[in-house]
Amino acid sequence: MSFIIKQPETEEEYKHYYQLRWKLLRAPWRQPPGSETDDMEDQCFHLMAVDDNATVIAVARLQFNADSEAQIRYMAVSREHQKKGIGGELITALEQQAKSVSCNTIVLHAREAAIGFYQKHGYTITDKSHLLFNEIQHFRMQKAL
């Protein structure tokens, strides 16, 4: 299976991008459609991975917290496409984008289950973070670029 990493461009691509984000990050915890977005969407850099059929199989967003700091948010790869390098390629592309606008640090809040993935890509835990939906422990991680 091959895939490409790209920015969503059309209204239809954004629809599928947000649909996967909701399906993977909100629906399992009975959160309503719409809970996968926030008021920062139009100020962020969005990426998605699509397969040969143009189906969105992974999503990620880069948010700019300060001139020198970016934050990875809403990153998810569909279960059947995990462990195939897609997440790593998304991370690399997000880091390149952050560097291109002079960010020197990337932070994120990883779910406990994803800590190993981010550590493999050079991120270190700096703090225990929030508890999402009263059950998903997150940890603040960061990486110097």
C-alpha positions in Angstrom: 0.0 0.0 0.0 1.3 3.4 -0.9 0.2 6.8 0.6 1.0 10.4 0.2 1.2 13.2 2.8 -0.6 16.4 1.7 -2.5 19.4 3.0 -6.3 19.2 2.6 -7.3 21.7 -0.1 -10.9 21.3 -1.1 -14.0 21.5 1.1 -14.5 17.7 0.4 -10.9 16.9 1.5 -11.5 18.9 4.7 -14.8 17.1 5.3 -13.0 13.7 5.2 -10.1 15.0 7.2 -12.3 16.1 10.0 -14.5 13.0 9.7 -11.5 10.8 10.4 -10.3 13.0 13.2 -13.7 12.6 14.9 -13.9 8.9 14.2 -10.5 8.1 15.7 -10.2 10.8 18.5 -13.7 11.5 19.6 -16.3 8.9 18.6 -14.8 6.1 20.8 -15.6 8.2 23.8 -19.1 9.1 22.7 -18.2 12.7 21.9 -20.5 14.4 19.3 -19.5 15.3 15.8 -18.0 18.8 15.9 -16.0 18.0 19.1 -13.0 17.3 16.9 -12.5 20.9 16.0 -11.7 24.1 17.9 -11.5 27.8 17.3 -7.9 27.6 16.1 -8.5 25.5 12.9 -8.1 28.3 10.4 -4.8 29.5 12.0 -3.1 26.1 11.9 -1.3 23.9 9.4 -3.2 20.7 8.5 -1.8 17.5 7.0 -3.3 14.2 6.1 -2.2 10.9 4.6 -4.3 9.5 1.7 -4.1 6.0 0.2 -4.2 5.0 -3.5 -8.0 5.5 -3.5 -7.7 9.1 -2.1 -9.1 7.8 1.2 -7.9 9.8 4.3 -6.0 7.3 6.5 -4.2 9.7 8.9 -4.5 13.3 10.1 -2.4 15.8 12.1 -2.4 19.5 12.8 0.4 22.0 13.7 -0.6 24.9 15.9 1.6 27.9 16.5 1.7 28.8 20.2 4.4 31.4 19.9 7.0 32.7 17.4 9.4 29.9 18.4 7.0 27.1 19.5 4.6 24.9 17.5 2.4 22.2 18.9 1.3 18.9 17.3 -2.4 18.3 17.9 -5.1 15.9 16.8 -2.7 13.4 15.3 -4.2 10.0 14.5 -3.6 7.1 12.1 -6.4 4.7 11.3 -5.8 1.4 13.1 -5.4 -0.7 10.0 -2.7 1.6 8.7 -0.6 1.9 11.9 3.0 0.7 12.1 3.6 1.4 8.4 5.6 4.6 8.7 2.7 7.0 8.1 2.8 8.6 11.5 6.6 9.1 11.2 6.2 10.8 7.9 3.5 13.1 9.3 5.8 14.0 12.2 8.7 14.8 9.8 6.5 17.0 7.6 5.1 18.9 10.6 8.7 19.4 11.9 9.8 20.7 8.5 6.9 23.1 8.5 7.7 24.3 12.0 11.3 24.9 11.0 10.3 26.8 7.9 8.6 29.4 10.1 11.5 29.6 12.5 10.0 27.5 15.3 12.8 25.8 17.4 10.6 23.7 19.7 7.6 21.4 19.2 5.4 20.4 22.0 2.5 18.0 22.2 0.2 16.3 24.7 0.4 12.5 24.0 -2.0 9.9 25.1 -0.3 7.4 27.4 -0.5 4.7 24.6 1.3 7.0 22.1 4.3 7.9 24.3 6.6 5.2 22.8 5.8 6.4 19.3 6.8 10.0 20.1 9.9 9.0 22.0 11.0 7.0 19.0 10.8 10.3 17.1 12.9 12.2 19.6 10.3 13.7 21.9 10.8 13.6 25.7 8.2 13.8 28.5 8.3 17.0 30.4 5.2 16.7 32.6 2.0 14.7 33.3 -0.7 16.6 31.5 -4.5 16.6 31.4 -7.0 13.8 31.7 -9.2 13.8 28.7 -12.9 12.7 29.1 -12.0 11.7 32.7 -10.1 8.6 31.4 -7.3 9.3 28.9 -4.1 10.4 30.6 -2.0 12.7 28.5 1.7 13.7 29.0 3.3 16.9 27.8 6.3 16.1 25.5 8.7 18.3 23.6 11.5 18.3 21.1 14.1 20.9 20.1 14.3 21.3 16.4 
